[in-house]
Amino acid sequence: MADWVIEAENLTKVYKMGDVEVHALRGLSMKVADGEVIAIMGPSGSGKSTLMNIIGCLDQATSGKYILDGELVSNLKDDQLAAIRNRKVGFVFQSFNLLARQSALSNVELPMRYAGINRGRNARAQAALESVGLGDRIHHRPNELSGGQQQRVAIARALVNDPAIILADEPTGNLDTKSGDEIMNILLTLNKDRGTTLIIVTHDPDVAAMTQRVIHIRDGVVEV
């Protein structure tokens, strides 16, 4: 039996907009094995973003069961959810989401600050930056880095707490083709070297083709 890092069963998500109910997820079920590299694809309005928010512990499902790395998280309170998110999920966003006035090193240190880690924080952040090829840019601010370099900082930040999964939302969306290929190679190398589970939300079939499996979402469920 595979070791599942993600087990989602019959997830629903209903948003209330005045008197109208919007069903973003309609009984979605999926599993992701530890160390797997998957892509999640689907048209706009399919439920991809809602699913990503639930997988990343940014939001709760309306109903259903979600187990992340062996922990049932579907019934947790907000503060418990935040703690799980910080320990078990590394995020890589299309727009990088770096703090403009902070150095690359300080940006990478942030998840450790939130986790209350003080000992060895600087060294761990530096090692993470070196692992993505930015050992010579640790004191640069985001505006002194190219888009591809900023995304590398974001990847270093995502991996510094050694999370169970890295969740990448359109990680190549704001990059040219060459930089995008470099970012995908870094992510795939992390998977190969560390066994990190990668979940990549993408519209790009070329990115999806680099993964081991593609999950297609439509109308709030997994397409079979």
Beta strands, then each sheet from edge to edge (+ up, - down):
strand 1: 4-17
strand 2: 20-33
strand 3: 37-41
strand 4: 63-68
strand 5: 71-72
strand 6: 89-93
strand 7: 165-169
strand 8: 197-201
strand 9: 213-218
strand 10: 221-222
sheet 1: 2+ 1- 4+ 5-
sheet 2: 6+ 7+ 8+ 3+ 9+ 10-
end
